[in-house]
Amino acid sequence: QVHLVESGGGLVQAGGSLTLSCAASRSIFSISVMGWYRQAPGKQRELVATITSGGSTVYSDSVKGRFTISRDNLKNTMSLQMSSLKPEDTAVYLCNAQNYLPTYVCWGQGTQVTVSS
C-alpha cells in the first residue's frame, strides 16, 4: 500500500486558481489509477478526476475544461491544477490510489479548498 499526503488547499476567490499536490510515500509508477475526489459538507464524496499509470485521464463533467490532473512518477507526486474556480468547488479534496494486483485502495487525509463568491 501507499501513504498519501495532500497539500495546496486554501481560500481563493471565484475565478481564481489553485494547484493541489499529493505526495506518496513510495513509488507510484506501478499504481493502476490515482485520482482526486472531493466531499462537500452534507454531500457524498464525488469523483473529480483520475489518471491511470499509462496517463489516461477522466474528469467529472463539473470540472472538465477547468481542472487538469497529472502525475509525476519520478517525484512520486500527483497534482490537480484548478482554474476558473466556482463557489460550488468548495470541498475537502482527497487523494486516492487504487491498484488491481495486488488489490488495494488508499486515501489521503484531505485538504480544504474554499472558493468565495
C-alpha positions as CSV (number, residue, x, y, z in Angstrom):
1,Q,0.0,0.0,0.0
2,V,1.0,3.7,0.0
3,H,0.7,6.6,2.3
4,L,-0.7,9.8,0.7
5,V,-0.4,13.4,1.8
6,E,-2.3,16.3,0.2
7,S,-1.3,19.9,0.2
8,G,-2.1,23.1,-1.5
9,G,-5.6,23.8,-0.4
10,G,-6.7,27.2,0.8
11,L,-9.1,30.1,0.3
12,V,-9.5,31.6,-3.1
13,Q,-11.9,34.0,-4.8
14,A,-14.2,32.8,-7.5
15,G,-12.5,32.8,-10.8
16,G,-9.1,32.1,-9.2
17,S,-6.7,29.2,-9.4
18,L,-5.2,26.7,-7.1
19,T,-2.9,23.7,-7.5
20,L,-3.2,20.7,-5.2
21,S,-0.4,18.2,-4.7
22,C,-0.5,14.6,-3.4
23,A,2.8,13.2,-2.2
24,A,3.2,9.4,-2.0
25,S,5.4,7.5,0.5
26,R,6.8,5.3,-2.2
27,S,7.0,4.9,-6.0
28,I,3.7,5.4,-7.8
29,F,5.0,4.2,-11.1
30,S,3.0,0.9,-10.9
31,I,-0.1,2.2,-9.2
32,S,-3.0,1.4,-11.5
33,V,-5.1,4.5,-11.0
34,M,-4.7,7.6,-9.0
35,G,-7.3,10.3,-8.5
36,W,-8.8,13.2,-6.8
37,Y,-12.2,13.1,-5.1
38,R,-14.0,15.8,-3.1
39,Q,-16.6,15.9,-0.4
40,A,-18.6,19.0,0.5
41,P,-20.5,19.3,3.8
42,G,-23.6,17.3,3.7
43,K,-22.8,15.7,0.4
44,Q,-21.5,12.4,-0.8
45,R,-17.9,12.0,-1.9
46,E,-17.6,12.5,-5.6
47,L,-15.0,11.8,-8.3
48,V,-13.1,14.8,-9.6
49,A,-10.5,13.3,-11.9
50,T,-8.5,10.1,-12.3
51,I,-5.3,9.3,-14.1
52,T,-4.0,5.8,-14.9
53,S,-0.4,4.5,-14.9
54,G,-0.5,5.0,-18.6
55,G,-1.6,8.6,-18.4
56,S,-5.2,8.3,-19.4
57,T,-7.4,10.8,-17.7
58,V,-11.1,11.0,-16.7
59,Y,-12.8,14.1,-15.5
60,S,-16.2,14.7,-14.0
61,D,-18.4,16.9,-16.1
62,S,-18.5,19.6,-13.5
63,V,-14.7,20.2,-13.7
64,K,-14.0,19.3,-17.3
65,G,-12.1,22.1,-19.1
66,R,-11.2,23.8,-15.8
67,F,-9.1,21.2,-13.9
68,T,-6.1,19.3,-15.1
69,I,-4.8,16.1,-13.3
70,S,-1.2,15.0,-13.7
71,R,1.2,12.5,-12.1
72,D,5.0,12.6,-11.9
73,N,6.2,9.1,-11.5
74,L,9.8,10.2,-10.8
75,K,8.8,12.5,-8.0
76,N,6.0,10.2,-6.7
77,T,3.5,13.0,-6.8
78,M,0.1,13.7,-8.3
79,S,-1.3,17.2,-8.9
80,L,-4.6,18.8,-9.7
81,Q,-4.4,22.2,-11.4
82,M,-7.7,24.1,-10.8
83,S,-8.7,27.2,-12.6
84,S,-11.9,29.3,-13.0
85,L,-12.9,28.1,-9.6
86,K,-16.5,28.4,-8.5
87,P,-18.1,28.5,-5.0
88,E,-19.5,25.1,-5.7
89,D,-16.0,23.7,-5.9
90,T,-15.7,24.3,-2.2
91,A,-15.0,20.9,-0.5
92,V,-12.3,18.7,1.1
93,Y,-10.2,17.3,-1.7
94,L,-8.8,13.8,-1.2
95,C,-6.1,12.0,-3.0
96,N,-6.8,8.3,-3.9
97,A,-4.7,5.4,-5.1
98,Q,-6.2,2.2,-6.5
99,N,-4.3,-0.8,-7.5
100,Y,-5.6,-4.0,-9.1
101,L,-2.8,-6.6,-8.5
102,P,-2.3,-6.6,-5.6
103,T,-5.6,-5.0,-4.8
104,Y,-5.8,-2.0,-2.5
105,V,-7.3,1.4,-2.1
106,C,-5.6,4.1,-0.2
107,W,-6.8,7.6,0.7
108,G,-5.1,10.8,1.9
109,Q,-6.4,12.8,4.8
110,G,-7.7,15.6,2.5
111,T,-7.1,19.3,2.0
112,Q,-9.7,22.0,2.3
113,V,-10.5,24.2,-0.7
114,T,-12.8,27.1,-0.2
115,V,-14.0,29.4,-3.0
116,S,-15.6,32.6,-2.0
117,S,-18.1,34.4,-4.2
